[in-house]
Amino acid sequence: MTGLAVDDAAWASAWRRRAPGDKMLLCGGLVVTALVLPAWPGSALVGAVVVALALGPARVPARTFLRAARWPAAFIAVGAVTAVVEVGGGGGPGWAPDAAARAGSLVGHALAGSAAVLLLATTTPMSDLLPALRRARVPDAVVEVASVVYRLLFVLLGSLHTIREAQTARMGYSSVARSYRSSGALAAAVLTRSWDRARRMQEGLAGRGMETGLRVLPEVLPSSWAFLAGSVAGPAAIVVASSVAT
């Protein structure tokens, strides 16, 4: 079974023993701050604070944090390009008049907010986060969907790892042409196999009378008043600094 680097980082984080509600308050406050403040300097300050917390007190590996951020960054870059292209006006497609400002604002808000969410993901395992969401009165259907998707990720990764190892042993990636064929076969086999395993898991749980979510006894982690105070004071200080700078 192949693990997730973000999940491994969360279990090894220095903030692992902190209450998930405390971390949710901090990261949620940073997300809101990144969205409501101007991209400069508000979102830039949020991003700097998030990176400092992740690599500093939380002790998240820099390589893991940067690798986790690259896919959201690529998605944001594509979204920024589509947001600044103007179609029509008789001259065909072109850049909007305020393209630079619009792209900068979009990228700033999105990167800072995504970094704050990654801070929560790399410091809080899902086994802590899901019970915290239930205690926060999040609808059971939403929590159950998140739990199922999380479990299926490991099924998908396990299938991917097993099939790729078999293809590599058969020289499936020894040339460019073989790599294309092996990649297509890998995608088809992984999706089919994962779907079949997920269906068998569902049938097995249904056969045992599992009509509702699997409830377990969650680990209760103590809340820290000092951490809560810092979670409120941090975004407030960013707001003050942003207002002074502007």
N, C-alpha and C positions, 0 to 999 in steps of 0.2 A: 504494500500500500504506500502510495506517495503522499506526502504531506503538503500543506500549503505554507509557503514561506511567511506569509503574513500571520497565519495561525501560530506557527512556531515562534515567531517574534513576540506575539502576544503572551504566550505561555512563559517565555524567558524574560519578559519585560520586568523592570524594577517596579512598575506600577501594578503588577499582577495581583498583589494582595490588597490593593485599594478597592473600595466599594465601587461597583460599576455605576451606581447613581451619581457619585462624585465626578467620575470621568465624563459621564454623559452631560452633566451640567456644564463642565468646563468646555468640552468640545462643541456642545450646542450653542453656548454663548459665543464662542469664537466664530462659528458658522454664521450666526445672525449678525455679528459685528462685521464680518466680511461682506455680507450682502447689503447692509444698510448704509455703510460708510462709503465715501468716494473711493474709487480704485486707488488713487494716490492722494494721501499716503495711507489711507485706512487699510485696504487689502494688503498692501506691501508690509505694513506693520503686523497684521495678523499672520501672514505667511512666515515672517521672520520669527515671531513668537512660537508658532507651531514647530518649526524646524528646531529651534533652540530647546524646546521642551522635549521633543522626540529624541534628539541626539544627546541631550544632557540628562535631566533627572530621570526620564523614562528609560534611557539606555537602549534605544532601538538601534540596531545596526544601520549605519548610513546606507550601505549597499541595498539592504532590504527595503528601506523607506524610499529610496530613489527608484528602485525597480518597480515598486508598487505604484509610484506616482507617474510612471512613463505612459501607461495606457490612458489614464484620465487626461494627461496632458496632450496626447495625440488627438483624443476625441475633442478636447477643447479647441485645439488648433484648427481642426476641420470645421467646427462650428463657428469659429471666428471668421474664417474665410467666407463661409456662406452668408454670414450676417452682414458683411461689408460690401458684397457684390450687389450692384443695382441693375435691374433688368428693365428695359423700356426706355422711353424718352426719345425714341427715334434713332438713337446712335448705337443701339445694341447693348450688350452687357458691358458694364464698366464699374469702377469703384465709386462708392457713395462719396458725397462731398466731405463728410466727417468720418471717413473710413478709419483713419488712424486712431481718433479718439474713441470711436465705437468699439474697435477691436481691442484697444488697450483696456477699456472698462470691462468688457466681457471676459477677457483673459484674466485680468486681475481678480475680479470677483470669483470666477470659477476656480482658479488655481488655489486661492486662499481657502475657499470653502471646502474644496476637495482635500487639501492638506489637513484641515481640521478633522474631517471624517476619517482620514487615514490614521491620524493620531489615535483616535478611538479604536480603530480596527487593529492597530499594531500593539495596543496595550491591554485590550480586553478580549479574552477568548469568548467564542460564541456560547459556550456552556455557562458563562456568567452573564452575558448580555441578554439572552433569551428570557431567563427568569426575571431579570430586571425590567424587561419590557412588559412582562405580565403584571408585575407589581405596579408599573406605571399606567395600568389600565389600557394598554394597547389592545385592540380587538384580538381575540384568540385566533381568528382565521388568519390574520396578518402574521402573527407569531408562528403559527403552524406552517404557513407557506415558507417563511424564512428558514424554519428548522428543516423542512423537507429539502429545500434547495441546497442548504448547507451539507446535508448528508449525501445528496446525490453528487455533489462536487467530488467527494472522495471516491464514489463509484466510478465517475467519469475519469478521474486521474488514474485510478488503479487500472482500468481497462486500457487507457492510453499508454501507460508505462509497460504493461505486459505485451501488448501487440507491437509496440515499437521495438522492444527488445527482440522479439521473434523476427521482425523484419530485418533488423540490423544483423542478426546472426546469419540470415540468409543473403547477405550482401544487397539488401534492398536499397541502400543509399550509397552505393559505390560509384554511381554516375549521376549526371543531371537528369537524364531521361528516367532512370530507375527511381530517382528521388521523387519526381513528379508522380509516377505511377504509385509508388508506395505511399505518398502523402494522401492521394485520393482514396486508396484502399484503406488507409488508416482512419480517415475521417468517417467513411461509411461503416467500417467495422466497429469503431468506438461508439458511434451513435446507436447502431443496432444492438450491440451488446449491452450498452448502458440502459437502453430502453427496456430490454428484456429483463435485466437484473432488477431494475426499479419496479417493473410490473410484478415480478416474483416476490419482491419484498412487500409490496402492497398487499398481494394476495395472502402472504403468510401472516401479516399483521391482522388483516380482516378475518382470517380463519381463527385467530386467537381472540376475536371479539374486540379488537382495537378500533372502535368507531370514533374515538376522540384522540386528542394528542397524548403522547407518552409523557406522563408527569413523573418527575424525579424530585428528590429532596435536594434543593439547591444549597450551595455553600453560602453561608451568611458571612459577609465581610464587613468589618466595622467601618463606619463613616468617620471621616476626619474633619473636625470643624476648621482646622487651619487650612486644609486643602479646599474646603468649600468657600472659605473667605477669599482665598487666592483665586478661585474660579470666578468669583464675582468681581474682585478687584482688578484682575487682569484685563478682561474686556472693557471695564470702565476706564482703566488707564489708557487703553488704546483709543477709546472714544475721545478722551480729553486731549491726548497728544495729537490726534487727527484734526480736531477742531482748532487747536492752537496753530498747527502747521498751515491750515488753510485760511 
